[in-house]
Amino acid sequence: MMLTKYADYSVRVLMYLAARPGKKVPITAIADVYNISRNHLMKVSQNLARHGYIIGYRGKGGGIML
């Protein structure tokens, strides 16, 4: 099955967050682990948050979590 890069990044973000339940994870941590552009992950995480799959926290100490 072929996935678009956007779908692949979405699945990677969800898998990374699922392995760390209840913890806020900065997007840069996910970008470093998977060697993906931080800007691409920002777009992916904003879309996932908009649809209710993840929760996004802004500001210092922010991040994303399931």
C-alpha positions in Angstrom: 0.0 0.0 0.0 1.4 3.4 -1.0 1.0 6.3 1.4 1.6 9.9 0.7 4.4 11.6 2.7 1.8 13.6 4.5 0.0 10.4 5.6 3.3 8.7 6.5 4.3 11.7 8.7 0.8 11.7 10.3 1.1 8.0 11.2 4.7 8.5 12.5 3.5 11.3 14.8 0.6 9.3 16.2 2.9 6.2 16.7 5.5 8.3 18.6 2.8 9.9 20.8 1.2 6.5 21.5 4.5 5.2 22.8 4.5 8.1 25.3 1.0 8.3 26.7 0.1 11.4 28.8 3.4 13.2 28.0 3.8 16.4 26.1 6.3 15.9 23.3 7.9 18.8 21.4 7.7 18.6 17.7 11.4 19.0 17.4 11.9 15.7 19.3 9.8 13.9 16.7 11.6 15.7 13.8 15.0 14.7 15.2 14.0 11.0 15.7 12.5 10.6 12.2 14.8 13.1 10.4 11.8 15.0 9.1 11.6 18.8 8.6 10.1 20.6 11.6 8.0 22.7 9.3 6.4 19.7 7.7 5.6 18.2 11.1 4.0 21.5 12.2 1.6 21.3 9.4 0.8 17.7 10.1 0.3 18.2 13.8 -1.9 21.3 13.2 -4.1 19.2 11.0 -4.2 16.3 13.5 -5.2 18.7 16.3 -7.8 20.3 14.1 -9.5 16.9 13.6 -9.2 16.0 17.3 -6.6 13.2 17.1 -4.0 15.1 19.3 -3.9 18.0 21.6 -1.5 20.9 20.9 0.0 23.1 23.6 1.6 26.4 22.7 4.3 28.4 24.3 7.2 27.5 26.5 6.8 24.0 27.7 4.3 23.3 25.0 4.1 20.4 22.6 1.6 17.8 21.5 0.1 14.7 23.0 -2.7 12.2 22.4 
